Amino acid sequence: MKTVFAAALAAVSLCGAGVAQDQDYLNPAQPDGADLPDGLAHTVFASGCFWCTEADFEKLDGVVEVVSGFAGGTEPNPDYYDVARGRSDHNEAARIIYDPAVISYQALLDHYWRNVDPFDDEGQFCDRGSGYSPGIFPVSAEQAATAQASKQSVQALFDRAIVVPVRELDTFWPAGVEHQDYYETRPARYQRYRFGCRRDARLRQIWNGVE
């Protein structure tokens, strides 16, 4: 999760929106995005380990915040270890808060596909189990239609089935503070994990040479 203050946002002209400190986004989030400042939008993606999903999206211009958390399940306020160990029906996921005047939902989808193994619905990379399964969680009918069309476009590139589901979002549950910005707060451990999981090696294997 980026630490973003109103002054910083004004400096990069993100619609002049005043986004408060990180703690403001460590609350359950509904699809309507009622907690967002005017002019900002959100969506939710799951691509395995949420530390990696967060790091992958925070580099994009127009992305204001990325929050690691959980989506897709039924129980309230899921526990990290329950999700990681498959004792929950939630997925590790990330909430992407963005300025649609700077980056489109389609561009976020394009970035998502290049950072997920679209053939694996039983986990992602070295992380196995339902808690690490991928998924796209649109927050509106418009996003859902765009996501389905994007999935069909990706399917046309391969002769294997794309198994990433497009699922309705109920509630996004943020993970604890210790999981936010993990790639920045624990960079050495994060890099060891990401390299050891062979995430980037697998992504290169899938996507290199794919137009």
N, C-alpha and C positions, 0 to 999 in steps of 0.2 A: 504494500500500500504506500503510495507516494505521500510524503508529508507536504501538503499544499496549503498555502495561506493566501488570503485575498490579494496581498501585494504581489506575490509571485504570479498569480493568475493574471493580474492586470498587466504585468510586465510582458507576458506572452500573449496578451489580447485574447484570452479565452472567454469572449463575450462579456468580459467584465464581471464574471460570476465570482461571488465570494464564497469559496469553499472553506469550511472550518477545518480544524485539526483532525487527525486520524480517528480519534475516538468517536467522532460523529457518525462514522460509517461502521462501527462495531456494534450495530444493532440489527435485528432482523429486518430484511428489506422485502417489500411486496412488489409485484410486477408493475404497479402503477408508478413506481419511482417517486412517491410523494415526498420523500426525504431529500430530494435533489433540488439544488438551486435552479431557478428558471434558466432555460437555454441548454441544460445538460440532459443527456439520455443515458440509459444503461442497458446492459444485457449480461447474460451469464453463459460461460463456456466451461466444460470439463474436458481436460486432456491429460488425465493422470495426476501426478503430484502437483498440488496447487502452488507449491513454492516455484515450480518451473513455469506454470501457466502465468503466474503473476509476473515473473521476470520477463517472459516472452512478450507480454503486452505492454508493460510499463515503458518500453523503449519507443513506443509509437507516438508521433506528434498527434496531438488532439486527444490523447488518453489522459484524463485528469487524475483518476485514482484506479487502482486495482486492489480488490479486497479478497484475500483467500478465505474460503469457507466451504459450505456444503449445500447441495441442492438435489432435488429429485426424490427425496424420501418422504416418509410420513410422520416420523416422530419429531417433536419439537426439540430445539436446542441440542442437536446430536453431539456426542462426545467424539473427539478426534480419534482416540484409540478404538472405539467401537467401529467407526467408519473404516479405519485403516485395516482392521482385523476382520472385516466382513460381517460384523455383528449389527449392522445397520443397513437400511435400504437407500441411504444417501450416497452420493458421489462427492469426492473432493472436487471442488469447482472454484471458479473465480468470477467475481462480479466486476465487469468492466464499466466504469463511469467515464463518459466521453462527451466531447463537444461535436455534435453533428455538423456544425459549420466548418470544422477542420478535418474531420475524418468520418467517413460514412460507415453505416453498418455493413455494407457490402465489403468495404476494405477490411473491416475487422474479421469478417468471415474468411476472406482470402488469406489473411494472416493466420487464422485459426487452422485452416486445412494444412498449411505448410509446417505446422507445429504439433501435429497429432498423427498417430498411426491409424489411418482410417479403416484398416482391415482387422483390428483387434478390439473386440467388445468384452473381453474377459480381463481387462486391465490395460496398462500401458507400459511398454518398455519392461524394466525389471520388476515393476510393481504389479502384482497379480491380485485378482479378486474384484468383486463388484464395486468396492469403494473407489477403485481407480479406473472404472470404466468411463469411456468418453461420452460426451453428449453436448448437444446444443440446446440451450434453454431460451428461446425468444420470449420477449415480454409483451408482445402485441401481435395482432393478426398480420400486420404488415411485415414485422420481423419474421414471423413464421413462414410466410409465403416466400420471402427472400431467401431464408435458410433452406427451404425445400428445393427451390430452384438452384441454389448454389450446390447443394448435395448432388443433384442430377448432373450438373456441369462437371463436378469432380468425378462422378461415376463414369462419365463418357471418356475420361482419360485412362481408365484402367479396365482390364478384363476380369478383375476380381470384385466381389461385392463390397461396396462401402457400407460398413455396419454401424456407423455413428448415428444414433437416433436423434431426431428433432423432437424434443419433449416440452410439454407445457410446464412453465415455472409456477410453483405455488409460493413458497417462501424461500428466500436465500438466507442461510444462517451463517454469519461470520464466524471464523475460527478465532481462537484466542490471540492476544497481542503477540505472544511468542512466535506465532506462525506468520505474522505480517512482515513484509520486507525481509524475509529470511535470507534471500540472496545478498542483501546488503548488511544485515546484522551478523550473519555467520558466513561470510564469503568463502572461507577456506573449506568449511564443512559442506557448504552448498556445492561448490565446484567438485569436490571429491565425490559427492553423491551423484551429481549429474553425469560426470565422466564415467563413474563406475556403473551407472545404470545404462550406459551406451545410448542415451536418448538421442544425442546429435548424430551419432554414427548411424542409427536406424533411420532417422529423418533423411540423412543424405542418401541412404540406400533407396528409400522410397521415392524421393522427390528430385534427385539430380537428373537432369535431362528431361524432366516433365515440363512442358510449356503451359 
